[in-house]
Structure formats: structure tokens, C-alpha cells
Amino acid sequence: MTASLTGLALASLRHRRTAGTATFVSVLLGTALVGAFATLAQTATGDVSSADSETLTIMGVVVGGWGSLIVLFSVASTLTITVRQRAEEIGLLRVVGATPRQARRIVLAEATVVTTVAAVIGAVIAWPTGFLLLALLRNGGMVATDVRYGGGLVALGGTAVLMVLTSLMASAITARRTTSGPATLAIADARRGPTRMPWWRTTLGMVLVAYGVGMAIVTITVTGNQDDPYAAMATSGSSSILVGIGLAVLSPVLLRWLSRLCARPVGRTGAAGWLAAYNTSRRPQLLGNVLAPVTVL
């Protein structure tokens, strides 16, 4: 039974090349980016001075850490979209006799194949990319010129495993939601129009944006006037992050409003433009997962 489900998953991949390619590229680039910064953190643990170790740690852990969060969020969003787009297909599989567990196995088998191959290739690309990052730091005078590159299997392997686990977790959660309830309900949900965003999500997004704007005011009126430049960076950085996350949380609402505003000018380009604006206004919850990671980035 497991072999037949795996074969069905591989056959499905061949017929869903666009979704598979999107997932593959997202995991590939994410692994290459996160892995490159992870090699800097591993280099910091080698035979380097305390000043160089601090700089490499900041670049690898702090800067790379924020990049990792954005990348992981992007990968999870991509997997969520590709699985949700198959809600009607999964519902039909259950109608013809597949159990919810079997449907989830098919989704997880597809995600495992795509993300594992992409993560391995991404880790291979991350190795020379990390070396290039270190060379830029040396040329910029941020670290000593005699610092040797120390990236290896620990950083690259850990990054690949993290990306695969994140992808599988996102696929498993979305697949469980898609297969919960009667099969006919999943088909109806896939064809359903717009739904209201939960009140708590709207409240959370507004609070984050408001708090971020407040931090921006503090930056302009208080910390921005101090002699220490890092004081302004502390408040302005958190302001940018909070506003970005808040707008990402509100992405379905923003898509619904903006698509209505853009419907008329975009519709003048032809039927394709009008249909694009109409589809965006009708499915903001699904397409909001595409907008959210871009907004945070």
C-alpha cells in the first residue's frame, strides 16, 4: 500500500510541474541563503580572534537569523498554497475511496521528494556562497584577512534538515486541515468564495502596525536626537519589523481592498487583467499567503 501511494505521489508530481517547481525553487534558494550565513556562524567557532568571532557571529546568527525566519516563512507559505490548491483534488480522492490518512501520505510523499532534492542542491550551492560572503567581509575590513573559511557539514547539513522539516510540517498541517471533515465539504470549500478573516487576526495586525508606528515616533522624537547612532537603530529596526509583520498579518484584507481599487485600471488591459483582479478579490485568504512573506522581506 505504501509503495502504491508513493507511486501515485510521483505520478502526481509529473502532472503538477508548476507547483512542484515553485516549491523546489523556494526550498533551493532558501537553503542556499540560510546555509551561507550558517557557515559564517560555524567559521566563528574556529581559530579566530574574539573580535572576528563576534563579527562572524553577528553576521551568521543575527543577520542570518532574521533572513532564516523570512525564508522559512516563505517556504511554509509556498507549501501551504500548493496544498490548498489541491483541496478539490484531495476531496475527489476521498470520494472515490481514499482515507484521510492516505491522502495526507500522498501530499507528504510529494513534499518529501521535492524538498529533499532541493535542500541537498541548495546546501551544495551554500558552500561556495558562504565562502564568497567571507571574502566580502575580508575585503571590507570587517574581519582579518587571515580568517579561514570554516563552513562544513554541520552548518550545511543542519540547514538542509531544518528546511526539510519546516516544509514537511507546513505540508502536514495544511493537509490535515484539508482532509478534516467530510470529503464533500473539502470540495465545497475549494470552490467557495471569500471568507471573513478572524477578528483576532485583524486585531493583532492593527496592534502590530500601531505599535510599530509608535516606535517610529519615538525614533524621530527621542532616540534619533541622541549622539549614539545605535540608539536610533534599536527603535527604528523594531519599528520596521513590527509594521512589516503587521501588514503581513493583514495581507488578505489589503489584497481585497487593493484588488477592488485596481480592478478598473487593470481591467482595461483586457479580459486577463479583469479576471486577475476578480480572482484576487474573491480569494484573498489564499493569495494573502503569497503577499505576506514578500511584505515581511
Stockholm file with secondary structure:
# STOCKHOLM 1.0

chainA/1-297         MTASLTGLALASLRHRRTAGTATFVSVLLGTALVGAFATLAQTATGDVSSADSETLTIMGVVVGGWGSLIVLFSVASTLTITVRQRAEEIGLLRVVGATPRQARRIVLAEATVVTTVAAVIGAVIAWPTGFLLLALLRNGGMVATDVRYGGGLVALGGTAVLMVLTSLMASAITARRTTSGPATLAIADARRGPTRMPWWRTTLGMVLVAYGVGMAIVTITVTGNQDDPYAAMATSGSSSILVGIGLAVLSPVLLRWLSRLCARPVGRTGAAGWLAAYNTSRRPQLLGNVLAPVTVL
#=GR chainA/1-297 SS CHHHHHHHHHHHHHHCHHHHHHHHHHHHHHHHHHHHHHHHHHHHTSSCCHHHHHHHHIIIIIIHHHHHHHHHHHHHHHHHHHHHTTHHHHHHHHHTTCCHHHHHHHHHHHHHHHHHHHHHHHHHHHHHHHHHHHHHHHHTTSSCTTCCCCCCHHHHHHHHHHHHHHHHHHHHHHHHHHHSSCHHHHHHHHHCCCCCCCHHHHHHHHHHHHHHHHHHHHHHHTGGGSSCHHHHHHHHHHHHHHHHHHHHHTHHHHHHHHHHHHHHHHHTTCHHHHHHHHHHHHCHHHHHHHHHHHHHC
#=GC SS_cons         CHHHHHHHHHHHHHHCHHHHHHHHHHHHHHHHHHHHHHHHHHHHTSSCCHHHHHHHHIIIIIIHHHHHHHHHHHHHHHHHHHHHTTHHHHHHHHHTTCCHHHHHHHHHHHHHHHHHHHHHHHHHHHHHHHHHHHHHHHHTTSSCTTCCCCCCHHHHHHHHHHHHHHHHHHHHHHHHHHHSSCHHHHHHHHHCCCCCCCHHHHHHHHHHHHHHHHHHHHHHHTGGGSSCHHHHHHHHHHHHHHHHHHHHHTHHHHHHHHHHHHHHHHHTTCHHHHHHHHHHHHCHHHHHHHHHHHHHC
//
